[in-house]
Amino acid sequence: MASECIFCAIVAGELPAIVIAENERAIAFMDINPATRGHALVIPQAHAADIGDIGAEDLSATAALAQRVAARAREGLGAQGVNLLHSAGSAAWQTVFHFHIHVIPRYVGDPLVLPWVPGPGDAAEIAAAAALLGG
């Protein structure tokens, strides 16, 4: 898998990365295309394409490591906030098809602008979507 997946190649030591933390199932390393200072990626060591493909234990370990990295961003870098972002599928901007969580430190006045601007939704449509998602 490492030859086909850039993140698997990083896990295998075939490609360089600045590793900042790891646990028995996940690894965190610096993003080489950072959105803000300290932007890191947290991935499971085992290949999984996205949120629909990852096993529960790997997801738990990856989320726990992302939480640790987010705390370090606040403590070590002085970030005033942190965005955690996972994209599943091309329509959601996923470009590397190995599950990963972006840990993006946020600073007052930083240049990052996410494309979603919250606004009120249609109550009936919200309720209809909820009915399809529940259960």
DSSP file (Angstrom, degrees, kcal/mol; ACC not computed):
  #  RESIDUE AA STRUCTURE BP1 BP2  ACC     N-H-->O    O-->H-N    N-H-->O    O-->H-N    TCO  KAPPA ALPHA  PHI   PSI    X-CA   Y-CA   Z-CA
    1    1 A M    >>        0   0    0      0, 0.0     4,-1.7     0, 0.0     3,-1.4   0.000 360.0 360.0 360.0 -31.4    0.0    0.0    0.0
    2    2 A A  T 34  +     0   0    0      1,-0.3     7,-0.4     6,-0.2     6,-0.1   0.847 360.0  55.7 -58.4 -35.6    2.9    2.4    0.7
    3    3 A S  T 34 S+     0   0    0      1,-0.2    -1,-0.3     5,-0.1     3,-0.1   0.763 114.7  39.5 -69.5 -22.3    3.8    2.7   -2.9
    4    4 A E  T <4 S+     0   0    0     -3,-1.4     2,-0.5     1,-0.2    -1,-0.2   0.653 114.1  54.6 -97.8 -19.1    0.2    3.8   -3.8
    5    5 A C     X  -     0   0    0     -4,-1.7     4,-2.1     1,-0.1     5,-0.2  -0.967  63.8-153.0-126.0 122.1   -0.5    6.1   -0.8
    6    6 A I  H  > S+     0   0    0     -2,-0.5     4,-1.5     1,-0.2    -1,-0.1   0.859  99.9  49.5 -61.2 -36.5    1.7    9.0    0.3
    7    7 A F  H  > S+     0   0    0      2,-0.2     4,-2.4     1,-0.2    -1,-0.2   0.870 108.7  51.9 -73.7 -35.0    0.6    8.7    3.9
    8    8 A C  H  > S+     0   0    0      1,-0.2     4,-2.3     2,-0.2    -6,-0.2   0.883 108.0  53.5 -64.1 -36.3    1.3    4.9    4.0
    9    9 A A  H  <>S+     0   0    0     -4,-2.1     5,-2.4    -7,-0.4     6,-1.2   0.863 107.9  50.0 -65.8 -35.4    4.8    5.7    2.6
   10   10 A I  H ><5S+     0   0    0     -4,-1.5     3,-1.2     4,-0.2    -2,-0.2   0.937 110.8  48.8 -65.8 -46.7    5.3    8.2    5.5
   11   11 A V  H 3<5S+     0   0    0     -4,-2.4    -2,-0.2     1,-0.3    -1,-0.2   0.894 111.5  50.4 -58.5 -40.5    4.2    5.6    8.0
   12   12 A A  T 3<5S-     0   0    0     -4,-2.3    -1,-0.3    -5,-0.2    -2,-0.2   0.537 115.5-116.4 -76.8  -6.8    6.6    3.0    6.4
   13   13 A G  T < 5S+     0   0    0     -3,-1.2    -3,-0.2    -4,-0.4    -2,-0.1   0.625  84.1 119.5  80.2  12.5    9.5    5.5    6.5
   14   14 A E  S   <S+     0   0    0     -5,-2.4    -4,-0.2    -6,-0.2    -5,-0.1   0.706  74.9  38.4 -82.4 -21.8    9.7    5.7    2.7
   15   15 A L  S    S-     0   0    0     -6,-1.2    -2,-0.2    -9,-0.1    -1,-0.1  -0.965  92.7-109.8-126.7 145.6    9.0    9.4    2.6
   16   16 A P        +     0   0    0      0, 0.0     2,-0.3     0, 0.0    -6,-0.1  -0.403  39.8 164.9 -75.6 151.5   10.2   12.0    5.1
   17   17 A A        -     0   0    0     -7,-0.1     2,-1.2    -2,-0.1    14,-0.1  -0.967  43.1-116.2-157.1 151.7    7.9   13.8    7.5
   18   18 A I        -     0   0    0     12,-0.3    12,-2.0    -2,-0.3     2,-0.3  -0.787  38.8-157.8 -91.9  95.4    8.4   15.9   10.6
   19   19 A V  E     +A   29   0A   0     -2,-1.2    10,-0.3    10,-0.2     3,-0.1  -0.584  20.7 173.8 -78.6 131.3    6.7   13.6   13.1
   20   20 A I  E     -     0   0A   0      8,-2.6     2,-0.3     1,-0.4     9,-0.2   0.607  62.6  -5.7-113.0 -17.7    5.5   15.4   16.3
   21   21 A A  E     +A   28   0A   0      7,-1.3     7,-3.1     2,-0.0    -1,-0.4  -0.971  57.8 177.1-168.3 157.7    3.7   12.7   18.2
   22   22 A E  E     -A   27   0A   0     -2,-0.3     5,-0.2     5,-0.2     2,-0.2  -0.982   8.8-166.6-161.7 160.8    2.5    9.1   17.9
   23   23 A N        -     0   0    0      3,-2.5     3,-0.1    -2,-0.3    -2,-0.0  -0.720  54.8 -74.0-134.2-170.9    0.7    6.3   19.7
   24   24 A E  S    S+     0   0    0     -2,-0.2     3,-0.1     1,-0.2    37,-0.0   0.691 129.7  21.4 -64.8 -18.0    0.3    2.6   19.0
   25   25 A R  S    S+     0   0    0      1,-0.1    20,-3.4    32,-0.1    21,-0.5   0.517 120.7  46.0-125.3 -11.0   -2.2    3.2   16.2
   26   26 A A  E     - B   0  44A   0     18,-0.3    -3,-2.5    19,-0.1     2,-0.3  -0.911  53.7-158.2-139.0 160.5   -1.7    6.8   14.9
   27   27 A I  E     -AB  22  43A   0     16,-2.5    16,-2.6    -2,-0.3     2,-0.4  -0.994   6.7-153.2-139.9 144.1    1.0    9.3   14.0
   28   28 A A  E     +AB  21  42A   0     -7,-3.1    -8,-2.6    -2,-0.3    -7,-1.3  -0.962  21.5 164.5-120.1 136.3    1.0   13.1   13.8
   29   29 A F  E     -AB  19  41A   0     12,-2.5    12,-3.3    -2,-0.4   -10,-0.2  -0.965  41.1 -86.1-147.2 162.0    3.2   15.1   11.5
   30   30 A M  E     - B   0  40A   0    -12,-2.0     2,-0.4    -2,-0.3   -12,-0.3  -0.442  40.3-120.2 -72.7 139.6    3.5   18.6   10.1
   31   31 A D        -     0   0    0      8,-2.3     7,-0.1    -2,-0.1     8,-0.1  -0.646  12.1-149.6 -76.5 130.8    1.6   19.5    7.0
   32   32 A I  S    S+     0   0    0     -2,-0.4    -1,-0.1     1,-0.3    -2,-0.0   0.543  97.1  48.5 -81.8  -5.1    3.9   20.6    4.2
   33   33 A N  S    S-     0   0    0      6,-0.1    -1,-0.3     0, 0.0    -2,-0.0  -0.560  89.7-168.7-124.9  65.7    1.2   22.9    2.9
   34   34 A P        -     0   0    0      0, 0.0     3,-0.1     0, 0.0    70,-0.0  -0.264  26.2-160.6 -70.0 140.0    0.2   24.6    6.1
   35   35 A A  S    S-     0   0    0      1,-0.2     2,-0.3    77,-0.0    77,-0.1   0.815  83.4  -1.0 -78.9 -34.3   -3.0   26.7    6.4
   36   36 A T  S >  S-     0   0    0     75,-0.1     3,-1.8    74,-0.1     2,-0.2  -0.906 101.5 -64.2-145.4 171.3   -1.6   28.4    9.5
   37   37 A R  T 3  S+     0   0    0     -2,-0.3    40,-0.0     1,-0.3    -2,-0.0  -0.439 122.5  17.6 -62.1 123.6    1.5   28.2   11.7
   38   38 A G  T 3  S+     0   0    0      1,-0.3    -1,-0.3    -2,-0.2     2,-0.1   0.505  79.7 165.5  94.0   5.2    1.6   24.7   13.3
   39   39 A H    <   +     0   0    0     -3,-1.8    -8,-2.3    65,-0.1     2,-0.3  -0.370  14.8 178.8 -58.7 123.4   -0.8   23.0   10.9
   40   40 A A  E     -BC  30 103A   0     63,-2.4    63,-3.1   -10,-0.3     2,-0.4  -0.847  24.0-137.2-126.8 162.0   -0.4   19.2   11.5
   41   41 A L  E     -BC  29 102A   0    -12,-3.3   -12,-2.5    -2,-0.3     2,-0.5  -0.952  10.1-160.8-118.6 141.3   -2.0   16.0   10.2
   42   42 A V  E     +BC  28 101A   0     59,-2.0    59,-2.4    -2,-0.4   -14,-0.2  -0.991  19.4 171.0-123.7 125.9   -3.0   13.1   12.3
   43   43 A I  E     -B   27   0A   0    -16,-2.6   -16,-2.5    -2,-0.5     2,-0.2  -0.914  36.6-108.2-132.0 154.2   -3.4    9.7   10.6
   44   44 A P  E     -B   26   0A   0      0, 0.0   -18,-0.3     0, 0.0     4,-0.1  -0.580  27.3-131.2 -73.9 149.0   -4.0    6.1   11.5
   45   45 A Q  S    S+     0   0    0    -20,-3.4     2,-0.3    -2,-0.2   -19,-0.1   0.831  93.2  69.7 -70.4 -30.8   -0.9    3.9   10.9
   46   46 A A  S    S-     0   0    0    -21,-0.5     2,-0.2     1,-0.1   -21,-0.0  -0.681 100.7-102.0 -85.6 141.4   -3.1    1.4    9.1
   47   47 A H        +     0   0    0     -2,-0.3     2,-0.3    51,-0.1    -2,-0.1  -0.413  49.3 159.2 -67.4 133.8   -4.6    2.5    5.8
   48   48 A A        -     0   0    0     -2,-0.2    51,-4.4    -4,-0.1     6,-0.1  -0.936  35.1-141.0-149.2 133.8   -8.2    3.6    5.7
   49   49 A A        -     0   0    0     -2,-0.3     2,-0.2    49,-0.3    40,-0.2   0.912  68.6 -40.4 -66.6 -44.3   -9.6    5.8    3.0
   50   50 A D  S >> S-     0   0    0     49,-0.1     3,-1.9    48,-0.1     4,-1.4  -0.868  81.9 -54.0-164.7-167.4  -11.9    8.0    5.1
   51   51 A I  T 34 S+     0   0    0      1,-0.3     8,-0.1    -2,-0.2    37,-0.0   0.773 129.3  54.5 -59.3 -28.8  -14.3    8.1    8.0
   52   52 A G  T 34 S+     0   0    0      1,-0.2    -1,-0.3    -4,-0.0    36,-0.0   0.610 113.4  41.7 -79.7 -11.2  -16.5    5.4    6.4
   53   53 A D  T <4 S+     0   0    0     -3,-1.9    -2,-0.2     2,-0.1     2,-0.2   0.617  89.3  99.5-110.3 -18.9  -13.5    3.0    6.1
   54   54 A I  S  < S-     0   0    0     -4,-1.4     2,-0.1    -6,-0.1    -6,-0.1  -0.487  70.5-120.9 -80.7 140.4  -11.6    3.4    9.4
   55   55 A G     >  -     0   0    0     -2,-0.2     4,-2.6     1,-0.1     5,-0.2  -0.374  25.2-112.1 -74.0 157.7  -12.1    0.9   12.2
   56   56 A A  H  > S+     0   0    0      1,-0.2     4,-2.5     2,-0.2     5,-0.2   0.875 115.0  49.6 -60.5 -41.7  -13.3    2.1   15.6
   57   57 A E  H  > S+     0   0    0      2,-0.2     4,-2.2     1,-0.2    -1,-0.2   0.905 113.3  45.8 -67.5 -40.7  -10.0    1.4   17.4
   58   58 A D  H  > S+     0   0    0      2,-0.2     4,-2.4     1,-0.2    -2,-0.2   0.890 112.9  51.1 -67.6 -38.3   -8.0    3.3   14.8
   59   59 A L  H  X S+     0   0    0     -4,-2.6     4,-2.8     2,-0.2     5,-0.2   0.933 110.9  48.4 -62.4 -45.4  -10.5    6.2   14.8
   60   60 A S  H  X S+     0   0    0     -4,-2.5     4,-2.4     1,-0.2    -2,-0.2   0.918 113.4  46.4 -61.2 -45.2  -10.4    6.4   18.6
   61   61 A A  H  X S+     0   0    0     -4,-2.2     4,-1.9     2,-0.2    -1,-0.2   0.880 113.9  48.5 -66.3 -38.1   -6.6    6.4   18.7
   62   62 A T  H  X S+     0   0    0     -4,-2.4     4,-2.3     2,-0.2    -2,-0.2   0.911 112.5  47.9 -68.9 -42.7   -6.4    9.0   15.9
   63   63 A A  H  X S+     0   0    0     -4,-2.8     4,-2.3     2,-0.2    -2,-0.2   0.901 110.7  51.9 -64.3 -41.0   -8.9   11.3   17.6
   64   64 A A  H  X S+     0   0    0     -4,-2.4     4,-1.8    -5,-0.2    -1,-0.2   0.900 111.3  46.9 -63.0 -40.3   -7.1   11.0   20.9
   65   65 A L  H  X S+     0   0    0     -4,-1.9     4,-2.5     2,-0.2    -1,-0.2   0.894 110.1  52.9 -69.4 -38.5   -3.8   12.0   19.2
   66   66 A A  H  X S+     0   0    0     -4,-2.3     4,-2.5     1,-0.2    -2,-0.2   0.896 107.7  52.4 -61.3 -39.5   -5.5   14.9   17.4
   67   67 A Q  H  X S+     0   0    0     -4,-2.3     4,-2.1     2,-0.2    -1,-0.2   0.912 109.6  49.0 -61.2 -42.7   -6.8   16.1   20.8
   68   68 A R  H  X S+     0   0    0     -4,-1.8     4,-2.0     2,-0.2    -2,-0.2   0.912 112.2  47.4 -63.9 -43.6   -3.3   16.0   22.2
   69   69 A V  H  X S+     0   0    0     -4,-2.5     4,-2.0     2,-0.2    -2,-0.2   0.889 109.8  53.8 -66.0 -39.2   -1.8   17.9   19.2
   70   70 A A  H  X S+     0   0    0     -4,-2.5     4,-1.6     1,-0.2    -1,-0.2   0.904 108.5  49.4 -61.8 -41.6   -4.6   20.5   19.5
   71   71 A A  H  X S+     0   0    0     -4,-2.1     4,-2.6     1,-0.2     5,-0.2   0.900 109.7  51.6 -64.2 -40.0   -3.8   21.0   23.2
   72   72 A R  H  X>S+     0   0    0     -4,-2.0     4,-3.6     1,-0.2     5,-0.8   0.865 104.4  57.6 -64.0 -35.8   -0.1   21.5   22.3
   73   73 A A  H  X5S+     0   0    0     -4,-2.0     6,-1.9     3,-0.2     4,-1.0   0.903 111.9  41.3 -62.1 -40.5   -1.0   24.0   19.6
   74   74 A R  H  X5S+     0   0    0     -4,-1.6     4,-0.6     4,-0.2    -2,-0.2   0.932 124.1  36.8 -71.2 -45.9   -2.7   26.2   22.3
   75   75 A E  H  <5S+     0   0    0     -4,-2.6    -2,-0.2    -5,-0.1    -3,-0.2   0.929 128.1  31.1 -74.4 -46.5   -0.1   25.6   24.9
   76   76 A G  H  <5S+     0   0    0     -4,-3.6    -3,-0.2    -5,-0.2    -2,-0.1   0.813 131.0  29.8 -87.0 -32.2    3.1   25.6   22.8
   77   77 A L  H  <<S-     0   0    0     -4,-1.0    -3,-0.2    -5,-0.8    -2,-0.1   0.536  99.0-121.7-105.5  -9.4    2.2   28.0   19.9
   78   78 A G     <  +     0   0    0     -4,-0.6    -4,-0.2    -5,-0.3    -3,-0.1   0.756  45.8 174.0  73.8  23.8   -0.2   30.3   21.7
   79   79 A A        -     0   0    0     -6,-1.9    28,-0.2     1,-0.1    -1,-0.2  -0.391  29.2-149.7 -63.7 140.1   -3.1   29.5   19.3
   80   80 A Q  S    S-     0   0    0     26,-1.8     2,-0.3     1,-0.1    27,-0.2   0.619  77.1  -4.0 -85.2 -13.6   -6.3   31.1   20.4
   81   81 A G  E     -D  106   0A   0     25,-1.6    25,-3.3    -8,-0.1     2,-0.3  -0.953  63.9-136.1-163.0 176.1   -8.3   28.3   18.8
   82   82 A V  E     -D  105   0A   0     -2,-0.3     2,-0.5    23,-0.3   -12,-0.0  -0.989   5.3-150.9-146.9 134.4   -8.0   25.1   16.8
   83   83 A N  E     -D  104   0A   0     21,-2.7    21,-3.1    -2,-0.3     2,-0.5  -0.919   8.1-160.7-101.2 132.9  -10.0   23.7   13.8
   84   84 A L  E     -D  103   0A   0     -2,-0.5     2,-0.4    19,-0.2    19,-0.2  -0.968  19.0-178.9-107.4 128.7  -10.1   19.9   13.4
   85   85 A L  E     +D  102   0A   0     17,-1.9    17,-3.2    -2,-0.5     2,-0.4  -0.990  18.1 176.9-137.2 129.1  -11.0   19.0    9.9
   86   86 A H        -     0   0    0     -2,-0.4     2,-0.5    15,-0.2    15,-0.1  -1.000  13.2-160.1-125.9 131.5  -11.6   15.6    8.1
   87   87 A S        -     0   0    0     -2,-0.4     2,-0.6    13,-0.4    13,-0.2  -0.946   1.9-164.5-111.1 129.8  -12.7   15.6    4.5
   88   88 A A        -     0   0    0     -2,-0.5     3,-0.1   -38,-0.1   -38,-0.1  -0.924  58.4  -3.2-117.5 106.2  -14.3   12.4    3.1
   89   89 A G  S > >S-     0   0    0     -2,-0.6     5,-2.2   -40,-0.2     3,-1.3   0.022  87.2 -79.3  97.1 155.9  -14.5   12.2   -0.7
   90   90 A S  G > 5S+     0   0    0      1,-0.3     3,-2.0     3,-0.2    -1,-0.1   0.851 125.8  60.3 -58.7 -37.8  -13.5   14.5   -3.5
   91   91 A A  G 3 5S+     0   0    0      1,-0.3    -1,-0.3     2,-0.1    -2,-0.1   0.728 105.2  50.3 -65.0 -20.2  -16.7   16.6   -3.1
   92   92 A A  G < 5S-     0   0    0     -3,-1.3    -1,-0.3    -4,-0.1    -2,-0.2   0.159 126.9-100.5-102.1  16.4  -15.5   17.4    0.4
   93   93 A W  T < 5 +     0   0    0     -3,-2.0     2,-0.3     1,-0.3    -3,-0.2   0.614  65.8 158.7  76.8  16.8  -12.0   18.4   -0.8
   94   94 A Q      < +     0   0    0     -5,-2.2    -1,-0.3     1,-0.2     3,-0.1  -0.582   7.6 164.7 -71.0 128.9  -10.3   15.2    0.1
   95   95 A T        +     0   0    0     -2,-0.3     2,-0.5     1,-0.3    -1,-0.2   0.617  64.7  52.5-118.0 -24.7   -7.1   14.9   -2.0
   96   96 A V  S    S-     0   0    0      2,-0.1     2,-1.5   -91,-0.0    -1,-0.3  -0.973  76.7-147.2-113.4 119.5   -5.2   12.2   -0.1
   97   97 A F        +     0   0    0     -2,-0.5     2,-0.4    -3,-0.1   -47,-0.1  -0.347  67.9  97.4 -93.0  57.9   -7.3    9.1    0.3
   98   98 A H  S    S-     0   0    0     -2,-1.5   -49,-0.3   -51,-0.1    -2,-0.1  -0.974  90.1 -98.0-135.7 124.1   -6.0    8.0    3.6
   99   99 A F        +     0   0    0    -51,-4.4     2,-0.3    -2,-0.4   -49,-0.1  -0.113  57.6 163.2 -46.5 132.4   -8.0    9.0    6.6
  100  100 A H        -     0   0    0    -13,-0.2     2,-0.5   -57,-0.2   -13,-0.4  -0.991  33.0-144.5-153.5 150.1   -6.5   12.1    8.2
  101  101 A I  E     -C   42   0A   0    -59,-2.4   -59,-2.0    -2,-0.3     2,-0.5  -0.970  18.0-141.8-113.7 122.7   -7.5   14.9   10.6
  102  102 A H  E     -CD  41  85A   0    -17,-3.2   -17,-1.9    -2,-0.5     2,-0.7  -0.720   9.0-159.7 -78.9 129.5   -6.1   18.3   10.0
  103  103 A V  E     -CD  40  84A   0    -63,-3.1   -63,-2.4    -2,-0.5   -19,-0.2  -0.937  16.1-176.5-109.7 105.6   -5.2   20.1   13.3
  104  104 A I  E     - D   0  83A   0    -21,-3.1   -21,-2.7    -2,-0.7   -65,-0.1  -0.881  17.3-144.2-113.0 104.8   -5.2   23.7   12.3
  105  105 A P  E     - D   0  82A   0      0, 0.0     2,-0.4     0, 0.0   -23,-0.3  -0.400  18.5-147.9 -63.5 141.9   -4.2   26.2   15.0
  106  106 A R  E     - D   0  81A   0    -25,-3.3   -26,-1.8   -70,-0.1   -25,-1.6  -0.933  13.8-171.4-119.3 140.6   -6.1   29.4   14.7
  107  107 A Y    >   -     0   0    0     -2,-0.4     3,-2.7   -28,-0.2     2,-0.1  -0.962  38.3 -94.6-128.6 142.2   -4.9   32.9   15.6
  108  108 A V  T 3  S+     0   0    0     -2,-0.4   -27,-0.0     1,-0.3    -2,-0.0  -0.374 114.8  12.1 -55.4 125.0   -6.8   36.1   15.9
  109  109 A G  T 3  S+     0   0    0      1,-0.2    -1,-0.3    -2,-0.1    -3,-0.0   0.509  88.5 151.9  84.5   5.2   -6.3   37.8   12.5
  110  110 A D    <   -     0   0    0     -3,-2.7    -1,-0.2     1,-0.1   -74,-0.1  -0.314  52.6-120.9 -67.4 158.9   -4.9   34.8   10.7
  111  111 A P  S    S+     0   0    0      0, 0.0     2,-0.3     0, 0.0    -1,-0.1   0.546  73.1 116.4 -80.6  -6.1   -5.6   34.7    7.0
  112  112 A L        +     0   0    0    -77,-0.1     2,-0.5     1,-0.0    -3,-0.1  -0.466  38.1 179.5 -71.6 125.7   -7.4   31.4    6.8
  113  113 A V        -     0   0    0     -2,-0.3    -1,-0.0     2,-0.0     0, 0.0  -0.978  18.0-145.4-125.0 116.1  -11.0   31.8    5.7
  114  114 A L        -     0   0    0     -2,-0.5     0, 0.0     2,-0.1     0, 0.0  -0.491  19.2-123.3 -77.2 152.7  -13.1   28.6    5.5
  115  115 A P  S    S+     0   0    0      0, 0.0     2,-0.5     0, 0.0    -1,-0.1   0.663  85.4  87.4 -75.0 -15.1  -15.7   28.5    2.7
  116  116 A W        -     0   0    0      2,-0.0    -2,-0.1     0, 0.0     0, 0.0  -0.743  53.2-174.0 -91.3 125.8  -18.7   27.8    4.9
  117  117 A V        -     0   0    0     -2,-0.5     0, 0.0     2,-0.0     0, 0.0  -0.963  28.6-123.9-115.1 112.6  -20.5   30.8    6.4
  118  118 A P        +     0   0    0      0, 0.0    -2,-0.0     0, 0.0     3,-0.0  -0.234  41.5 158.7 -59.3 141.5  -23.2   29.8    8.8
  119  119 A G        -     0   0    0      0, 0.0    -2,-0.0     0, 0.0     0, 0.0  -0.967  47.7 -72.8-155.4 160.9  -26.7   31.1    8.1
  120  120 A P        -     0   0    0      0, 0.0     2,-0.2     0, 0.0     3,-0.0  -0.295  48.6-148.9 -63.1 140.0  -30.2   30.1    9.1
  121  121 A G        -     0   0    0      1,-0.1     2,-0.5     2,-0.0     3,-0.1  -0.535  29.2 -85.6-101.9 172.0  -31.5   27.0    7.4
  122  122 A D     >  -     0   0    0     -2,-0.2     4,-2.4     1,-0.2     5,-0.2  -0.692  34.5-146.0 -78.2 120.6  -35.0   25.9    6.4
  123  123 A A  H  > S+     0   0    0     -2,-0.5     4,-2.3     1,-0.2     5,-0.2   0.860  97.1  50.6 -59.5 -39.5  -36.6   24.3    9.5
  124  124 A A  H  > S+     0   0    0      2,-0.2     4,-2.4     1,-0.2    -1,-0.2   0.910 111.7  47.3 -66.9 -41.1  -38.6   21.8    7.5
  125  125 A E  H  > S+     0   0    0      2,-0.2     4,-2.5     1,-0.2     5,-0.2   0.879 110.8  52.3 -67.9 -37.6  -35.5   20.7    5.6
  126  126 A I  H  X S+     0   0    0     -4,-2.4     4,-2.3     2,-0.2    -2,-0.2   0.936 111.8  46.3 -61.0 -46.6  -33.5   20.4    8.8
  127  127 A A  H  X S+     0   0    0     -4,-2.3     4,-2.0     2,-0.2    -2,-0.2   0.890 112.0  50.9 -64.3 -40.8  -36.2   18.2   10.3
  128  128 A A  H  X S+     0   0    0     -4,-2.4     4,-1.4     2,-0.2    -2,-0.2   0.913 111.9  46.6 -65.3 -42.4  -36.5   16.1    7.1
  129  129 A A  H  X S+     0   0    0     -4,-2.5     4,-2.0     1,-0.2    -2,-0.2   0.897 110.2  54.3 -65.7 -39.6  -32.7   15.5    7.0
  130  130 A A  H  X S+     0   0    0     -4,-2.3     4,-2.4     1,-0.2    -2,-0.2   0.894 105.4  53.2 -60.4 -40.5  -32.7   14.6   10.7
  131  131 A A  H  < S+     0   0    0     -4,-2.0    -1,-0.2     1,-0.2    -2,-0.2   0.866 111.3  45.8 -64.0 -36.0  -35.4   12.0   10.1
  132  132 A L  H  < S+     0   0    0     -4,-1.4    -1,-0.2     1,-0.2    -2,-0.2   0.804 115.5  46.5 -76.7 -29.3  -33.2   10.4    7.5
  133  133 A L  H  < S+     0   0    0     -4,-2.0    -2,-0.2    -5,-0.1    -1,-0.2   0.795 100.0  80.7 -82.7 -30.3  -30.1   10.5    9.6
  134  134 A G     <        0   0    0     -4,-2.4    -3,-0.0     1,-0.2     0, 0.0  -0.248 360.0 360.0 -73.0 162.1  -31.6    9.2   12.8
  135  135 A G              0   0    0     -2,-0.0    -1,-0.2     0, 0.0    -2,-0.1   0.458 360.0 360.0  91.5 360.0  -32.2    5.6   13.6
